[in-house]
């Protein structure tokens, strides 16, 4: 039974990872050293000292007389509140996830590697207060930071719960590792990490952000909503590819509504000045649980037109690499709802299973459900590509 939610801060509750990196780049620039986002990314989630010292090491600045951690920390603290005030820094669904947990009898805790001043600045910035949490742990409360288990073990001790009774929400490999070492189940957020990396690190569930958590009114409902379905650990054939499905996902009904909403929203942006026929599509990636949307984009040369379904698929591949399609939704204003064209069906076949769920719905309320094999029973797929 779930008794506690343990939230990392940066990248989970607060959208501040880019802000921290921006200030880090500014600091190194101030001492004449050029740094980039890629230099800082491996050190996210491991605490401020690691954030600066490890980056300095990779830049060849550790031991350089121009660099000192104390100066970097002071620079960061001076700049952070000013830049934070300019941002809408709350991740989608963050405040509601914390409040809904408390209403449902689930204890909440922050477990952040950041210094205390930064954690409390972030809590205020996202519209919460210290009293929204039963305990707040920061990097100052422990000797060993993530990926060691210390910070999550401290939260468990203070809340009086066992690791099996707590769910950790994390967005970094070091954070996932820390939560798993403390014996907790971990939900990874795709805010700063990709689904494959999260799965390799041991995440028990992967969601886009905290807005993907459904509402629940009890710990029992939370358990079912977050850890509803299990999948095979081994890879499965999705068209021409072998894809390892995510280990857990949210309930089918809730997930489908999110995919439909994304398709309908994408349709609003369709560029269809010639036909006037607007279409939106959205796909659910089977490995990450993320949703990608696209709309039709027409062209004066009709053959250059891009359909919504292909647009959504290429957007997903751009973000993740090769995908497997768990669900595909197409939204139009046709009655009955318009199916994918023949070209789109062939493209879908590259990434779909025969039982991939295809949903066609119209803005007027019509809705039809198919297995992909019903729309294209004999797709052309190179068998030798399935490796």
Secondary structure, 3 states (H helix, E strand, C coil): CCCEEEECCECCCECCHHHHHHHHHHHHHHCCCCCCHHHHHCCCCCCHHHHHHHHHHHCCCCCCCCCCHHHHHHHHHHHHHHHHCCCCCECCCHHHHHHHHHHCCCEEEEECCCCHHHHHHHHHHCCCCHHHCCEEECHHHCCCCCCCCHHHHHHHHHHCCCHHHEEEEECCHHHHHHHHHCCCEEEEECCCCCHHHHHHHCCCEEECCHHHCCCCCCHHHHHHHHCCEECCCCEEEECCEEEECCCEECCHHHHHHHHHHHHHHHHCCCECCCCCCCCEEEEEECCCCCEEEEECECCCCHHHCECHHHHHHHHHHHHHCCCCEEEEEEEECCCCCCCCCHHHHHHHHCCEEEEEEEEEEECCCCEEEEEHHHHCCCCCCCHHHCC
